[in-house]
């Protein structure tokens, strides 16, 4: 059975493997054991409630219970931009006209902004290639919303997600090569590392202070603005199915889009029901349901068959064991 459960320090080797597999441009998964170890410590303390709610970063692992293998990762940051700025480019449309000539032009520009302070973020969604079919990605993605729905007051009213921008098969990033690198004269990997490990002062020091006219950029850079990396297309589809939409912001390094949704309007948050657990040896149901615990501290999530009658959901022993719940406990269920 696949179960989504909290990540902790013991997961370092698994997390490092996923970071290596994720490739360039996956800012939240650096190939740096020290950074990853810090992240796992932060995840442990977040789930344990040992930090202020807005400082928490919950990391989730997709585990195969029979083998103990970890095949995917997802996360929820309770709030972004509080300790370090959350920079983006906003795509702004400016209209210019000359009535005497009968000419009207719309010029799009990129403007550096810091607009998302205090918003929650879902991210780090990554699965091994052989797990990208059969619903594992949807389970991992939706589990983040089940986590938010378990205790909504721990999260902001607005939730965002950043999608990785376009990279060529040889690892080059057109937007970085033609635009961002002009302001940050370093390797992409170095800028990516500094984004995750510093206070981002270097961005404030070096980023363009004036709008960048998109029409003046080389075509390879223009073509990828707001576009998603091919590996991120399924993630984008999952986000859209939950109600997320682009908000006009893009990443300042790879031009990948930012999407947002109101917390309480996220489909899984909105539609999941709190039900009381009953147990049975066998459970016959036409389709499996998404089931999670009803608290953040002991969060676990699975997709298994369950029978719902009124306010009671009947699970078999294997499902209850995976969730670590007993008869009479409350769980959240989305069918």
N, C-alpha and C positions, 0 to 999 in steps of 0.2 A: 504494500500500500504506500502511496505517496502522502506525506504529511508535511505541512509547512509549520515550522516551529522557530522559536527565537534563536538567534546566533549568539555565540559566546566565545571566550578565548580559546576553547578547545577546537574551534573550527578554523584555525589559522591556515593549516595546510590546504583544506578545502577551498578557502577563500582565495589563497594565492593561486591555486590552480585555475579557478574561475577568472581571476584577474588576467592571467596570462592568455587564457583562451579568448577573452573579450576583445583583445586587440586595441589599436590606437583610437583615441578620441573618447574612450569611456572614462570620463574624468573621475567618477566616483569609485572606480576600481583600479587604482594605480598598482603597478607591479613593484610594490615597495613593502616588504614584510613589516617594517616598523610602523608605517602608516596603517596598514591593515590590522596589526595587533592593537593599535590605539582605537581603531574603529570597533573592534570586537569588544574591547573593554567598555567603550561607550555604550554599545548595544546591551551588554550585560547590566550596566548600571541604569540604563533607560528602562528596561523591562522591570528592574527591581524597584523603580521609583526613587532612586537615590539622588536624582538631580532635579533641578527646577523643570517643570513641564516643557517650557519653550526651548530648553537646551537639549532635549532628548532626540536621539537618532536611533530608531528601531530598525535592526537588520534581521531579515527573515531568511531561513534556509529551506530549500525543498529537499527532503530526505526520503530515500527509499527505506522503509522500515525493516525490510527483510535483510538487506545487505549493509545498511548504515551509510551507503554512498550519498553524497550531497551533489545534486545535479543542477542546482539553480539558486539564484539569490534575488531578493527584492528588498526594498526598504521604504521607510517613511521617516522624513524629518519633520519634527513637530513645528519648527519655524525656521525660515531662512533669513539671512541678511541682518541678524541682530548683532552678532559679534564681528562678522566680516560682511562687507557690502556684497550684494548680489547683482552684479552688473549684467546688462543685456544691451543689445542694439534694438531700438524701436524703429520699425519701418514707418516713416512719416510721409504722407503725400502732401505736397505743396502745389497749389494752383497759381499760375501766373498767366496774365492775359494782357494783350494790347488791343483795346477797342478800335483804335485807329487803323490797325492792320487786320482786324478780324481774326486774331490768333489767340488761342487759349491752350496752355500747356499744363500738363500735370507732371511734376517731377517728384520722384520718390527718393528719399534720403534715409541714411542710417544715422541715428542719434544715440549716443551713449546715455543710458538711464539706469537708475537704481530704484525700481518701482515695486518690487515684490516683498519688501521688508515685512516680516511677521507672517507671511503665508506659509502653509504647510506644503511639503513636496513629497510626491511619490517618485521613486526612481530606482536606479541600480538593477532594473529588471534584466536578468541575463540567465539563459539556460544553455547547457551543453547541447551540441548539435543533435545528438540522438534523442533528446528529450523535447524537441520542438514540435512534436506531433502527439496526438492522443489526448490533448486537453491539459497537459502539464503547465503550459504557459498561462492558460486562462486561470487555472487554480492558483498559481503563484501571484499573478496580477491581482485577481479579485481578493486574495487573502489580505492584501494591503488595505483594501477598503473595509473588509470585515474587521480588521484591527482598528481602523478609525471609528467604525460604527460601534465597536464595543464600548468605547468611552469617548464620545465625540467632543466633550469639553476639553480634552487634552490637546485638541487640534484646532487650527484656525478655520475661520469661516470660508476662506478660499484655498483651494488646493491646486498646485501646479505640477507639471511634469515637463522636463526638458528631453527632447529627442536628439540623438546623435546626428550630426550633419553628414554630408556626403564625403566619402573617401573613395579614391580610385582603387582598383584591385592591387596596385603595387604599394598602397599605403599613403599615397599623397592626398592632401586636402586642398582642393582648389581655392576655397575661400581663404584659408590660412596663407597659401602660397602667394596669392595675388593681392590680398588686402591686409589681414591682421599682421602678417610677418613684417610689413613695412613699418609698423609701429612697435612691434616686439621683436627685435633682432636676435632671436634665439631659436632653437629647435622647438617644434610643436610639443614634443614630449616634455621638454623643460618647462614651457609655459603651462602645460597641463598639470605638471607636478606642483609648480608653485601656486597654482590656483587652489589646489587642495590642501597645501601645507603651510601657507603663509597668510598674512592678513590682507593680501591682495593690494597692498599699497602700490606695488609696481604697475598695476593696471591703472590706478588713478594717476600715477606719474606719467605714464607713457601713452595712454589711450588718446585717440583724436578728440580735440576739444571743440571741433566744429563739425557740422553735418557732412557726411560723405554722400555725394550724388551717385546713385546707383548706375545711371546711364553712362557715367564716365568710367565705370569699372570694366575690365576685360570680360568678354562673354563667358568664359569658364566660371568666373566668380559670380556673375549675375545669375547664371543658370541654376546655381545650387542654393540661393538664398531662400530660407524657409523650407528646404527639402530635407527629407529623412534618409538616412543611411539605409541601403537595401535590407540589412539585417534588422533594422528598426521598423520596417513596414508592418509586420504583425503586431508589434507593441503599439504602434499608432492606431491600428484598427481596434485593438482592445480598449485603448483610451477613448476613442470616439464612441464605442458601444456603451461606455459608461457615462457619456455626456460631455466629455472634454472637447474643447474647441480651441483653435489657434487664437492668440490674443495680440498678434502683431509684434511680439518680441522674438528675437533670435539670439543664438549664442554668439559671443563676440569673437570666438576663435574659429568655429567650423560652420556657423550660420544655420545650425539646426533649429527647428521651431520650438517655441514654448506653447504649451496648451494649458488651459485652466478650466476649473468647474467649481461651482459652489459646493462646499462640503456636504450639505444636506441634500443636494441635487444629484450627487453621484449615485448611479442606479443601484449599485450593490448596497451602499449605505442606506439608501431610502427604502429598498424593498425587503431587506432581510428582516425576519421576525424573531422575536424572543420566544422560545418554546421550552417546555419542561421535558426532560429526558425520561423515557421509559425504555426498558431493555427486553429483547426477545432473542431466542436462539437463531431464528431465521427471519429475515426481513425481505419481503417481496414488494418491489416498487418498480414501476416502468422505467423511470429515469433517476439517475443519481442527483443528490442535492449538495449544495455547498454548505458545509456545517463548520462552525467555529465555536470556541469557548466565548464566554460573555465578559471577559475581562482582559486587560492588556498584560498584566503581570504573568498570567499563566496561559498566554495565547497559544493556540494550536488550531490548525484548520485542515480539513480534508474534503474530498468530494466522494461521497459514498451514498448508497441507496438507503432511504429512510422513509418511513410511513408517517404522514402527518394527519392527525385527527384533532381538530379544534386547536387547543393550545398545547398539545402533547406531540412530541416526535419520538418515534420508536426506532432505536438503533440496535444493531447486533453487538456482541461483546467485542469483536475486533475493532469496530469503529469507536466504541466507547473507550477502549484501551488506548487507541491512537490519540484520542482527544484528552485522555486522562480525566474522564467525567464518570459519574455514577448516576444511577436512577435518582430522580428528584432534582438534579442540577439543572441550571438554565444554560441553554446554548442559543446561538443565533443561526438561522437557517434561511437560505435563499434557494428557491426552486427555479 
